[in-house]
Amino acid sequence: MEYRRLGSSGLQVSVLSYGAWVSFSNQLGVDAAKEIMTTCYDAGMNFFDNAEVYAKGEAETIMGEVLKQTGWRRDSYIVSSKVFGGAVDNPSPIQRGLSRKHIIDACHQAMERLNVDYLDLYFCHRPDPEVPIEETVRAMSDLIAQGKVLYWGTSEWSAQEIMQAYSVARQYNLVPPTMEQPQYNMLTRERFEIEYGRLYDEIGLGTTIWSPLASGILTGKYNNGVPDDSRMALESYSWLRDRLMSDEGQAAIAKVRELSTIAEELGASMAQLALAWAIKNPNVSTAITGATKLHQIKDNLGAIDIARQLTDDVMEKIEGVLDNKPEPYES
């Protein structure tokens, strides 16, 4: 396993990590979750990502039971949660968002569900236009001062919003955000590569990217349609299936078919190539993977070796297929 610093912080996070969004939200049971998380942990993954909104808190409960049963040393893993959407159906205004009340309440609830005394990472999951940013920053900073959170960050915030939070923190001697959790993969690049570009050096922004496989599209399993046992076959993921069947989705599939040839030349699976491409970017602190089957986890782990094979020539060949390298903004 390879480890990278989370931005300018001193925290070393495994370059591949595991998230509960897809697997646990589809009600993967405790036994199956334990088997998968143990495989990840034994391979050196030290970061497990979660959120209050995943299965309305049940994903955190399942992960918490796994952590309790395994008995892993608390100093040997990193666990996160994200706050915004609420952990109940039809949340009231005080059960969602980034107000001080909801941030504090949700933190306590997440710690209880996850069976931990503190959260290593705590994210503001989408910006909240109805709450003053100073209120959000103060609440997060106070949780850190109380020892309930070690590092806080944002998720899917714009560069301007991140800088505003950072500036507020510096102005009032509060703790600024350490990391951002954005979507980043071969098909979604502009925000990560261009919009956030100056933040990596200017404020030492760390990143915990999600959907490095583009909801499974980059695994190649949808190249010939939607398999019956895939998540896109589920009614709850009909929105994702509709996106796949759109003109844009089919254009992406055509690119994946071409990329599969490059993967074969490297002796890699398409999923390994996609993950390797993502972690090749030094601004990726960790890529959050999700899987419901052990063979998927084991395949994903092979991406670390494949990343070392991505020479400049190979990367140029990949770019030729993708044809989507974002252009820098004009100053």
Backbone torsions as a table, in degrees:
resi	resn	phi	psi	omega
1	MET	NA	144.1	175.7
2	GLU	-103.8	143.5	179.3
3	TYR	-122.1	142.3	179.7
4	ARG	-130.9	149.9	175.0
5	ARG	-68.8	142.5	176.9
6	LEU	-80.4	89.0	-176.7
7	GLY	64.0	-134.0	-179.4
8	SER	-90.0	2.3	178.1
9	SER	-74.9	172.8	178.0
10	GLY	-92.3	2.0	-176.1
11	LEU	-77.9	127.3	178.7
12	GLN	-97.3	117.0	-177.4
13	VAL	-116.1	142.2	179.2
14	SER	-63.7	141.0	-174.9
15	VAL	-66.6	-24.3	169.8
16	LEU	-114.0	135.9	-179.7
17	SER	-135.0	180.0	-174.9
18	TYR	-127.1	133.9	-179.5
19	GLY	-120.5	153.2	-173.2
20	ALA	-97.1	0.3	-172.3
21	TRP	-55.8	-55.4	-175.7
22	VAL	-81.9	-53.0	-171.4
23	SER	-66.6	-52.9	-177.2
24	PHE	-74.9	-30.2	178.5
25	SER	-68.3	-20.1	174.0
26	ASN	-90.6	16.5	175.4
27	GLN	64.3	42.9	169.2
28	LEU	-63.3	124.6	-175.5
29	GLY	-67.2	169.5	-176.7
30	VAL	-61.1	-43.4	-178.0
31	ASP	-61.9	-47.3	179.5
32	ALA	-66.8	-39.6	178.7
33	ALA	-63.7	-38.7	179.0
34	LYS	-64.3	-40.9	179.9
35	GLU	-63.6	-43.2	-178.8
36	ILE	-69.3	-47.5	-178.7
37	MET	-64.3	-35.3	178.1
38	THR	-66.8	-39.9	176.6
39	THR	-61.5	-43.1	177.7
40	CYS	-62.6	-48.3	-177.0
41	TYR	-62.5	-44.3	-179.9
42	ASP	-65.1	-25.7	178.7
43	ALA	-83.9	-4.5	177.4
44	GLY	106.5	-2.9	175.2
45	MET	-66.1	130.7	-178.3
46	ASN	-119.5	3.6	-177.1
47	PHE	-122.5	127.1	178.7
48	PHE	-123.7	118.6	-171.9
49	ASP	-100.1	143.6	-179.5
50	ASN	-151.3	-178.0	178.2
51	ALA	-162.3	151.8	-179.5
52	GLU	-61.9	-31.1	-174.1
53	VAL	-81.2	-15.4	-178.7
54	TYR	-67.5	113.8	-178.2
55	ALA	53.5	32.8	177.9
56	LYS	53.7	43.9	177.0
57	GLY	94.4	-16.4	-176.5
58	GLU	-67.7	-32.2	177.8
59	ALA	-62.0	-39.0	177.3
60	GLU	-68.4	-38.3	179.3
61	THR	-62.5	-43.6	179.0
62	ILE	-63.5	-46.4	179.8
63	MET	-63.1	-39.8	178.9
64	GLY	-62.3	-38.8	178.5
65	GLU	-67.4	-37.8	177.0
66	VAL	-62.9	-45.9	-179.8
67	LEU	-62.1	-35.8	178.0
68	LYS	-68.0	-43.7	-177.0
69	GLN	-70.6	-37.1	-177.7
70	THR	-72.0	-32.5	-179.5
71	GLY	68.7	24.2	178.4
72	TRP	-60.7	145.6	175.4
73	ARG	-58.8	135.2	-177.2
74	ARG	-62.9	-27.2	-179.1
75	ASP	-85.1	7.7	-177.5
76	SER	-106.4	-1.1	179.5
77	TYR	-144.4	161.4	179.1
78	ILE	-117.7	130.3	179.1
79	VAL	-127.4	143.9	-177.4
80	SER	-129.1	164.7	167.4
81	SER	-142.1	165.9	177.3
82	LYS	-130.9	142.3	-176.7
83	VAL	-116.8	136.1	169.4
84	PHE	169.5	-62.2	-167.2
85	GLY	-73.8	-17.5	-177.3
86	GLY	90.9	159.3	-177.1
87	ALA	-114.2	20.8	179.6
88	VAL	-133.5	159.1	174.1
89	ASP	-69.8	139.8	178.6
90	ASN	48.0	59.6	-177.9
91	PRO	-62.1	144.9	175.5
92	SER	-74.8	170.7	-179.5
93	PRO	-57.8	-26.1	-179.5
94	ILE	-94.8	2.3	177.6
95	GLN	-106.3	12.7	179.3
96	ARG	-151.2	171.5	175.9
97	GLY	89.1	-169.6	-175.3
98	LEU	-118.5	32.8	172.3
99	SER	-70.3	160.1	178.0
100	ARG	-56.8	-42.9	-178.0
101	LYS	-60.6	-50.0	-176.6
102	HIS	-68.6	-37.0	178.8
103	ILE	-59.6	-46.6	-178.3
104	ILE	-68.5	-47.0	179.8
105	ASP	-59.8	-46.3	-176.9
106	ALA	-65.5	-34.8	177.9
107	CYS	-62.8	-47.8	179.4
108	HIS	-61.6	-42.2	-179.9
109	GLN	-65.5	-40.2	179.3
110	ALA	-64.3	-42.6	178.9
111	MET	-61.9	-39.6	179.4
112	GLU	-66.2	-46.1	-178.9
113	ARG	-66.4	-36.2	-177.2
114	LEU	-86.4	-2.8	179.4
115	ASN	59.6	43.9	178.6
116	VAL	-131.4	157.8	179.5
117	ASP	-89.8	-10.7	177.5
118	TYR	-159.9	159.5	175.2
119	LEU	-101.8	128.5	177.8
120	ASP	-66.4	-46.7	-179.9
121	LEU	-126.8	137.9	179.2
122	TYR	-136.2	122.5	-173.5
123	PHE	-110.4	144.0	167.6
124	CYS	-87.5	106.7	-169.5
125	HIS	-85.3	87.6	-172.5
126	ARG	87.0	146.2	176.2
127	PRO	-73.0	157.0	179.7
128	ASP	-119.9	102.3	-177.1
129	PRO	-67.5	-12.7	-177.5
130	GLU	-90.9	-4.2	-177.4
131	VAL	-120.9	132.2	176.7
132	PRO	-57.9	135.0	-175.9
133	ILE	-63.2	-29.9	177.8
134	GLU	-61.9	-37.6	179.0
135	GLU	-62.7	-43.5	179.3
136	THR	-65.1	-46.7	-179.1
137	VAL	-62.5	-42.4	179.3
138	ARG	-63.3	-40.9	-179.7
139	ALA	-63.5	-45.2	179.1
140	MET	-65.1	-42.8	179.6
141	SER	-63.3	-39.0	179.1
142	ASP	-65.5	-39.0	177.8
143	LEU	-61.8	-37.2	177.2
144	ILE	-67.9	-42.7	178.8
145	ALA	-62.0	-31.1	-179.9
146	GLN	-84.4	-4.8	179.4
147	GLY	79.5	12.4	-179.9
148	LYS	-88.7	-19.2	177.5
149	VAL	-137.4	141.5	179.0
150	LEU	-95.7	-42.0	179.3
151	TYR	-139.9	139.4	175.6
152	TRP	-119.9	155.1	-178.1
153	GLY	-153.9	-169.6	-177.4
154	THR	-119.6	167.4	176.5
155	SER	-143.4	118.1	-179.5
156	GLU	62.5	36.9	170.9
157	TRP	-91.8	153.5	174.6
158	SER	-74.6	162.3	177.5
159	ALA	-60.3	-37.6	179.7
160	GLN	-63.8	-42.2	-179.9
161	GLU	-67.6	-39.0	177.7
162	ILE	-63.6	-44.4	179.5
163	MET	-65.8	-34.0	177.0
164	GLN	-64.3	-43.6	177.6
165	ALA	-64.0	-41.8	179.4
166	TYR	-62.7	-43.7	-178.8
167	SER	-66.3	-40.8	177.3
168	VAL	-61.0	-43.1	179.5
169	ALA	-61.2	-45.7	-179.4
170	ARG	-67.1	-36.6	-178.7
171	GLN	-64.8	-38.8	-174.9
172	TYR	-107.6	15.3	177.5
173	ASN	59.8	44.7	178.1
174	LEU	-108.1	174.1	179.3
175	VAL	-85.8	122.2	-178.8
176	PRO	-80.2	166.2	176.6
177	PRO	-65.7	142.4	-179.3
178	THR	-96.8	-31.6	-171.0
179	MET	-146.8	161.9	175.6
180	GLU	-126.0	142.5	176.7
181	GLN	-113.1	90.9	-179.7
182	PRO	-103.6	163.2	169.5
183	GLN	-77.2	135.5	176.5
184	TYR	-153.7	126.6	176.7
185	ASN	-163.4	-178.4	-178.3
186	MET	-57.0	-25.6	-175.3
187	LEU	-101.6	-12.7	-177.7
188	THR	-131.1	104.6	-166.6
189	ARG	-131.4	-31.0	-165.5
190	GLU	-59.5	-49.6	-176.7
191	ARG	-60.1	-47.2	-176.3
192	PHE	-66.4	-45.2	-172.7
193	GLU	-84.2	-32.8	-175.0
194	ILE	-109.7	-58.3	-175.4
195	GLU	-59.8	-43.3	179.9
196	TYR	-84.3	-3.1	-170.2
197	GLY	-46.8	-49.2	-176.2
198	ARG	-75.2	-18.0	-176.1
199	LEU	-72.4	-26.5	-179.1
200	TYR	-63.4	-41.3	-179.9
201	ASP	-88.3	-41.0	-173.3
202	GLU	-68.8	-41.7	-178.8
203	ILE	-122.6	3.9	178.5
204	GLY	66.9	41.0	-176.7
205	LEU	-65.7	128.4	172.2
206	GLY	-92.9	161.9	-178.8
207	THR	-138.4	139.7	173.9
208	THR	-122.5	85.7	-168.4
209	ILE	-72.2	145.0	176.5
210	TRP	-115.0	159.0	-178.8
211	SER	56.6	47.1	177.1
212	PRO	-64.6	-16.3	178.0
213	LEU	-104.8	13.0	176.6
214	ALA	52.7	54.3	178.8
215	SER	56.9	31.4	176.3
216	GLY	93.1	-11.8	-178.9
217	ILE	-60.2	-38.2	-176.4
218	LEU	-80.1	2.1	173.2
219	THR	-83.1	-18.3	-177.5
220	GLY	88.7	-2.4	-175.2
221	LYS	-73.3	-12.4	178.4
222	TYR	-103.9	11.6	-177.5
223	ASN	-61.4	-27.9	-177.6
224	ASN	-121.7	30.3	-179.7
225	GLY	114.5	-173.0	-177.2
226	VAL	-101.2	110.1	178.3
227	PRO	-61.7	147.4	-178.0
228	ASP	-63.1	-28.1	-176.4
229	ASP	-96.3	13.0	179.6
230	SER	-93.9	161.8	-179.1
231	ARG	-66.4	-27.8	179.6
232	MET	-68.1	-14.2	176.6
233	ALA	-81.3	-11.7	-179.6
234	LEU	-80.9	145.2	-179.2
235	GLU	-62.4	-34.0	-178.9
236	SER	-67.6	-15.4	179.1
237	TYR	-112.0	25.7	-179.5
238	SER	-61.9	-32.2	179.0
239	TRP	-62.8	-36.0	179.8
240	LEU	-73.3	-37.6	177.8
241	ARG	-64.8	-40.4	178.5
242	ASP	-62.9	-38.7	178.5
243	ARG	-65.1	-39.7	179.4
244	LEU	-63.0	-37.6	-175.8
245	MET	-82.5	-5.9	179.0
246	SER	-72.4	169.1	177.9
247	ASP	-59.2	-41.3	178.8
248	GLU	-63.4	-41.7	179.8
249	GLY	-64.9	-41.2	-179.7
250	GLN	-70.3	-30.1	174.8
251	ALA	-66.5	-37.6	177.2
252	ALA	-65.2	-41.4	178.7
253	ILE	-61.4	-38.8	178.8
254	ALA	-62.0	-38.5	177.5
255	LYS	-67.5	-39.3	180.0
256	VAL	-63.0	-38.0	178.1
257	ARG	-60.9	-40.7	177.3
258	GLU	-68.5	-41.0	-179.2
259	LEU	-65.1	-30.1	-179.5
260	SER	-59.8	-31.1	178.0
261	THR	-66.8	-40.9	177.2
262	ILE	-64.6	-41.0	178.8
263	ALA	-60.0	-44.9	179.9
264	GLU	-60.9	-39.5	179.1
265	GLU	-62.8	-29.6	179.4
266	LEU	-89.3	-3.9	-176.0
267	GLY	71.7	32.0	-176.4
268	ALA	-120.1	158.9	169.7
269	SER	-80.3	164.1	178.7
270	MET	-63.8	-37.8	178.4
271	ALA	-62.6	-41.7	178.8
272	GLN	-62.5	-41.2	179.3
273	LEU	-63.6	-43.7	-178.6
274	ALA	-64.6	-43.5	178.0
275	LEU	-66.1	-42.4	-179.9
276	ALA	-61.2	-42.3	178.7
277	TRP	-59.6	-42.6	-178.2
278	ALA	-66.0	-47.9	-176.3
279	ILE	-78.0	-8.2	173.3
280	LYS	-64.8	-26.9	177.4
281	ASN	-73.2	118.3	-176.5
282	PRO	-66.2	-14.8	178.5
283	ASN	-83.2	-3.6	173.1
284	VAL	-85.5	112.0	177.0
285	SER	-74.6	-44.7	177.1
286	THR	-154.5	146.6	176.6
287	ALA	-106.4	119.7	-178.4
288	ILE	-81.6	118.4	177.5
289	THR	-101.4	157.5	175.8
290	GLY	-137.0	138.3	-179.4
291	ALA	-155.8	151.4	176.9
292	THR	-113.0	-3.7	-178.9
293	LYS	-129.9	143.8	-177.1
294	LEU	-60.9	-38.9	-177.6
295	HIS	-63.6	-27.9	177.2
296	GLN	-69.2	-41.1	177.9
297	ILE	-61.4	-48.3	-177.3
298	LYS	-63.9	-36.6	177.6
299	ASP	-66.8	-43.7	-179.9
300	ASN	-58.7	-38.0	-177.8
301	LEU	-62.1	-26.8	179.5
302	GLY	-69.1	-11.5	-178.6
303	ALA	-65.0	-27.1	-178.6
304	ILE	-63.3	-42.9	177.8
305	ASP	-69.8	-37.5	179.9
306	ILE	-64.4	-35.4	-179.7
307	ALA	-58.1	-33.1	180.0
308	ARG	-71.4	-17.6	179.2
309	GLN	-90.6	-4.3	-177.4
310	LEU	-83.4	80.5	178.2
311	THR	-72.4	172.8	178.5
312	ASP	-58.8	-38.0	-180.0
313	ASP	-65.0	-42.4	179.7
314	VAL	-67.0	-42.1	179.7
315	MET	-62.7	-38.0	178.4
316	GLU	-65.8	-37.8	178.1
317	LYS	-64.9	-41.0	178.1
318	ILE	-64.0	-43.7	179.1
319	GLU	-60.4	-34.9	178.9
320	GLY	-62.1	-34.8	177.6
321	VAL	-77.2	-46.9	-176.9
322	LEU	-63.7	-46.6	179.0
323	ASP	50.8	42.0	-178.4
324	ASN	-139.2	24.1	-178.8
325	LYS	-64.9	120.8	-176.5
326	PRO	-69.1	145.2	179.2
327	GLU	-89.4	140.4	177.6
328	PRO	-60.6	147.8	178.2
329	TYR	-68.6	146.5	175.5
330	GLU	-77.6	134.5	-179.2
331	SER	-83.8	NA	NA
